[in-house]
Structure formats: structure tokens, C-alpha cells
Amino acid sequence: MTKLTSLSIAAARDGLKKKEFSASELTEAHIVAMEGARELNAFITETPEIALERARESDVRLGKGSPLSAMDGIPIAIKDLFATEGVLTTAASHILDGFTPTYESTVSANLRSAGAVMLGKTNLDEFAMGSANITSFYGNVKNPWKATGGKNVGKDLVPGGSSGGSAAAVASGIAMAATGTDTGGSIRQPASFTGIVGLKPTYGRCSRWGTVAFASSLDQAGPMTKTVRDAAIMLQAMAGHDAKDSTSADMALPDFESALTGDIRGLKVGVPSEYRIDGIDPEITAIWDRGIEWLKDAGAEIIEVSLPTTKYALPTYYIVAPAEASANLARYDGVRFGLRVPGESLDDMYMNTRGAGFGAEVKRRILIGTYVLSAGYYDAYYIKAQKVRTLISEDFKKAFTSVDVLLTPTAPSAAFAIGEKQDDPIAMYLNDVFTVPTSLAGLPGISLPAGLNNDGLPLGLQLIGRAFDEETLLRVAGVLETAANFTHQPGGK
């Protein structure tokens, strides 16, 4: 990383205000970094011309002495799940070949209004379905981190998924921050694998309008950043009520950055006993216990809590999410946009297009979803899963009557080698064991880097908060970040 590409958003904002460098210089440094790191395959589409144009607009505002907006002149990456007007949007799927929206997603529009500079569209698991960023039609993303010991020395590692391109871009210094989406852990798990901060806001905090849908009752956009303060700054720009999204929360936004007081004395932190699962990596347990001690030393009270239906979260998720995906992905039929593979009849065209356009993992989830929604199985699977989801949510509500936040590991392992779990979908789905319950309950969660394992790879800790209480979540995360003092960089820098 260069001096400019190693800056946080907060530090870059200060440098721009002091005119130590221009937005154009900041953007040019990141464009060079993007061009120099193409082997990571973090981007599907690079947009350097758009980035430079928006950076110049920021410089004009600065030159006139106009007050800076929240993200003015900050080079970021946009996950290729957000519709971007006039720029190819693929969801990493062959079926959206050539799709260039005539509209802008609310989240990316909010960021643009706040002055953010778009470097390009990042790679992801196809339609956000995956935990390793290996299902993209445009090829897998590589984690910028390398193992320094163990069985994976010299191997390329996964960056996590589905927001793996965004995670790799931030971790490698290509982008100062990036948007991600989280359905069952797709912001938090890749953040853990790449040593960055990933925040999934409360469901409804950020608009879903203009974001390619996977599972509508679970999908939520959020920031992926280098620091907790940056996550607060970026969330402020992304969030807000949107009348175009019926699930968007109509409530005033707090000042997220001001929540970072550094003081958590008297706060109660819950540690769920059910998250101490059999077979968990001892290094994950050790970093979790260290996190507990850090918060205790900062004046928090540690309380063990119980979330008894946790063990049902993964099977519940893999009924609910594929069911919603089956319905959402029915629109991709070769008629209105994207890929079209001709056939002898309309039905043939549908089958040919969907057969050629969707990858294996997407087809698997569509089939699972269609099965659980079919006559004779709807009550047995889908309705039962919805009832269990309610019980999971009630567990959290009960826990939050006695604690302010929960502390857990983010993922059950560090990053693994590309191809290591590729032929075992169940093993891949288990990557989300600690993140899925939060998503099913619609709660906010944040992952931040807490240390390295014996192989030199980052491990993350997750904090979970009450609905629409990102302020307390960020406050505790800031203290945990200070205690962890994670200053490691990919490549041992």
C-alpha cells in the first residue's frame, strides 16, 4: 500500500479538509492500486473515468470552500449487486449479461450524493449465494492474505463470500471502503477472513431498492471498511428511509460516529453458551475468550446467556432463503433483460436461458426453494421454518432484556484454500453458523479483526446488538477495536 491507499476514511477526510492532497490525487492512487492488483479478481467492472470525474467534482467543491459531505472525495467500491445507472450490473451471473440499468440503487445513490467516488463494481458469489466467492461467473476472488504456516502455505485462499470482492478490495488497499450485502453473513464472514470491519445494519436500516434480490426478508446492505469509525461514517451516508422500499424503516437516523465515545463502563455483554459448538477451532475459542477479557477490562459486565434455538438456525435459513430466492429469480427468463438463449418454443427459450445462465449453486438453491414451496411440502418445511425463525428472534429478545450486546466469533475458521470445500455444500454452508441467527432475527451485527491465528491469518469477533441500536454496537466495537490493536496487513506488512 502507498501512503494514500493506507488511509482510513476519517484520516482521508481530515487530509482533504487540510488540503494535504486532492480528491483527484487520492483517487488516482487507488486506481493505480486497482490496476496493480487485478490478479485478485476483486472487480468485475472497473470505472476509472467515472471515478476521476467524481473526484474532480469533489475538488471543485473543496476549491470553492464548500463544506465537505460525509464521503466527499472518498474512493470506494460498489458490490455488483447494486444497480448503477449506465454501468454494467451482473450479480456475477451469466444470466445478466449486458444488463446496464437506467436507474441507480438507493444505497449507491445515497453514497454518490454524499460525495463518494466509485472505482468500480466488485465481484461476488453469483446472486450473493455462497461463502467463498467461488461461484461467480467471472471467476473466483483471491484473498490478499497468505498463510505463513500450516497446510495452506503457498496456496490461494478464499476471501469469504458473498461480498468477497468488496472485502478483498478493502483489505488490499484498492478501495478505501466498499458496499456489501448480508443475507446470512455475507458482510461479516468475508470481513473476518480478510481482516477488515464489516457491519450488517438492522434489517430495514438501508434501502433494498435497486439491489438485486436474493432473499427479500433477509437481504441488507452495509459498509465494509478498515476501521469501526469508517463503518459509522459510511453507514451514515448509506442509510435512511426510502419510500420506494416497503421494508425501509421510517425513523430518524442517529449520529453514528458520535456513538464512538470509547466508554463502555457499566454495559452488559452477553456470551451465548450455545455458540461454544463441538469441534470449534481452539484458536477461535482463544480469541473469543481474549475478547471477553478485553471488554471486562474496559469496564463491561460479562453475562452468560442462552439462545436455545441457535442449533436450528442453519436448517431454518436454508429453507427460508432458497424459498425466497426461488421466487425472486423467477424473473430471469430471457424475455426482458440479460441473456437469451433461443428455443423452438417459449418454454424451450425459458429452459435454455435459465439452464445456461445460472450456475450450479444458484440452480441448487432454486431447486431447494421450489421444493419447499411446493404443494404437500409448504406446511412441512416453509411454514415450520418460519415458526422456528420466530422462536430464534424471541431468544434474542429475551437475551437483550439482560444484556446490551452479544459477543461471539464471526466464523468457525480462518480463510481456507480455494477449492478446499468446493465439492461439499454442507461444509460450505457451515461457514455461516455464527452469522445466520442474527440475520434471521433482523438484528445488527459487526465483525472486526481481533488477531491472527498460528498460520498468520486474521480471525474476527462479532458483536450483535438490539434492533436499530447500531449506536451501542459501534460504541462497543470501537472499544474492542482499540483493545485488539489489529495493525497487521496482508503480506506481513
C-alpha positions, 0 to 999 in steps of 0.5 A: 500500500502507498501512503494514500491507499493506507488511509482510513476514511476519517484520516482521508477526510481530515487530509482533504479538509487540510488540503494535504492532497486532492480528491483527484490525487487520492483517487488516482492512487487507488486506481493505480492500486486497482490496476496493480492488483487485478490478479485478485479478481476483486472487480468485475467492472472497473470505472476509472473515468467515472471515478476521476470525474467524481473526484474532480467534482469533489475538488471543485467543491473543496476549491470553492470552500464548500463544506465537505459531505460525509464521503466527499472525495472518498474512493470506494467500491460498489458490490455488483449487486447494486444497480448503477445507472449506465454501468454494467450490473451482473450479480456475477451471473451469466444470466445478466449479461449486458444488463446496464440499468437506467436507474441507480440503487438507493444505497449507491445513490445515497453514497454518490450524493454524499460525495463518494467516488466509485472505482468500480463494481466488485465481484461476488458469489453469483446472486450473493449465494455462497461463502467463498466467492467461488461461484461467480461467473467471472471467476473466483476472488483471491484473498490478499492474505497468505498463510505463513504456516500450516497446510495452506502455505503457498496456496490461494485462499478464499476471501469469504463470500458473498461480498468477497470482492468488496472485502478483498478490495478493502483489505488490499488497499484498492478501495478505501471502503466498499458496499456489501450485502448480508443475507446470512453473513455475507458482510461479516464472514468475508470481513473476518477472513480478510481482516477488515470491519464489516457491519450488517445494519438492522434489517430495514436500516438501508434501502433494498431498492435497486439491489438485486434480490436474493432473499427479500426478508433477509437481504441488507446492505452495509459498509465494509471498511478498515476501521469501526469509525469508517463503518459509522461514517459510511453507514451514515451516508448509506442509510435512511428511509426510502419510500420506494422500499416497503421494508425501509424503516421510517425513523430518524437516523442517529449520529453514528460516529458520535456513538464512538465515545470509547466508554463502555463502563457499566454495559452488559455483554452477553456470551451465548453458551450455545455458540461454544459448538463441538469441534470449534477451532481452539484458536477461535475459542482463544480469541473469543475468550481474549475478547471477553477479557478485553471488554471486562477490562474496559469496564463491561459486565460479562453475562452468560446467556442462552439462545436455545434455538441457535442449533436450528438456525442453519436448517431454518435459513436454508429453507427460508432463503432458497424459498425466497430466492426461488421466487425472486429469480423467477424473473430471469427468463430471457424475455426482458433483460440479460441473456437469451438463449433461443428455443423452438418454443417459449418454454424451450427459450425459458429452459435454455436461458435459465439452464445456461445462465445460472450456475450450479449453486444458484440452480441448487438453491432454486431447486431447494426453494421450489421444493419447499414451496411446493404443494404437500411440502409448504406446511412441512418445511416453509411454514415450520421454518418460519415458526422456528425463525420466530422462536430464534428472534424471541431468544434474542429478545429475551437475551437483550432484556439482560444484556446490551450486546452479544459477543461471539466469533464471526466464523468457525475458521480462518480463510481456507484454500480455494477449492478446499470445500468446493465439492461439499455444500454442507461444509460450505454452508457451515461457514455461516453458523455464527452469522445466520441467527442474527440475520434471521432475527433482523438484528445488527451485527459487526465483525472486526479483526481481533488477531491472527491465528498460528498460520498468520491469518486474521480471525474476527469477533462479532458483536450483535446488538438490539434492533436499530441500536447500531449506536451501542454496537459501534460504541462497543466495537470501537472499544474492542477495536482499540483493545485488539490493536489489529495493525497487521496487513496482508503480506506481513506488512 
